[in-house]
Amino acid sequence: MLDGKIAIITGAGQGMGRGIALSLADKGANVIAIDINYEAVKNLVSAIKGNNQKALAIKADISVATEVDAAVREVLDYFHHIDILVNNAGLSLLVPTVQMTEEEWDKIMNVNLKGMLFCCQAVGRQMIKKRTGTIINIASVGGHGGIPKMAAYCASKGAIISLTRSLAIEWAEFNIRVNSVSPGMTETSMVQRLRAQSPDVFEQREKMIPLGRAGKIQDVVNLVDFLASQKSNYITGQDIIIDGGLFAIHPGYVGS
C-alpha cells in the first residue's frame, strides 16, 4: 500500500509514534524515526530492518529549528525525497493553571506547536518542490474541549487543528494533503499510569465512552495508515476525532 514511500515520524521512540512507525513500515514505507531519545529510535529501526525495510534513526529536538532542518537534510541525503510526515511528538503537563510557570507553558508550546510548525516548514519546502505529499498531525480531543489542569496542552492541540486547516488550504495547489487526528482517552503510558494509580477514576472515565472502552494505540495507527494512503486522496484540511463516540454525546444527555 505504501511501497517505496518515504515517511518521517516524530516522537517515534515509544507509544503511539512507535506504533505508527512500525505499521507504516509494515505497509512498505521506508521509515525515518525522529526522537530526542536516540536509543529508543535506534531500537525501533533495528526492529524495522529485521523486516527487510529501510529505516533511519535520527536524534533531534523538534523545538529547535536548526535541529529540524539538519534532520530533514539528513533524510534527503539518504532518501532524496519525502512523501509522508507524521507529526506525533508532544508533551503533556498536569498542573493548576494559576500555578503554571512561564517556563512550563513555553515547554509545552515549543514542542507541541512550534516544533510541529518547524517540521511542517522544513518538510513542506521539499513537498512543494515535488508538488505532492501527505502530512498528518497528531492533535487531541483536548483541542476541542477543556481538560482541568491541562490548559497549555489543550491550547497547543487546538492550535494544531487550526494550523492543519490553514496549511491544507495554503498547500492544496501543490497537491499536499494536511490532516490531523484527535485521539480521546487512548492507552498510552500516561493512561496506563492512570489505570494503575487510580483504577476507579479510569473505570469511571471509560464508562462514559459509548463504545465502552478506552482507545488502543492500534486504533489510532489504523487511522493514520488510512490518511497516509491513496485511499484518502480526496481528504484534506480535516481533523478526525477518534474517541469511541464520546464527543458525539449531547452535553445535556444523561445516561441511564
Secondary structure, 3 states (H helix, E strand, C coil): CCCCCEEEEECCCCHHHHHHHHHHHHCCCEEEEEECCHHHHHHHHHHHHCCCCCEEEEECCCCCHHHHHHHHHHHHHHHCCCCEEEECCCCCCCCCHHHCCHHHHHHHHHHHHHHHHHHHHHHHHHHHHHCCEEEEEECCHHHCCCCCCCHHHHHHHHHHHHHHHHHHHHHHHHCEEEEEEEECCECCHHHHHHHHHCHHHHHHHHHCCCCCCCECHHHHHHHHHHHHCHHHCCCCCCEEEECCCHHHCCCCCCCC
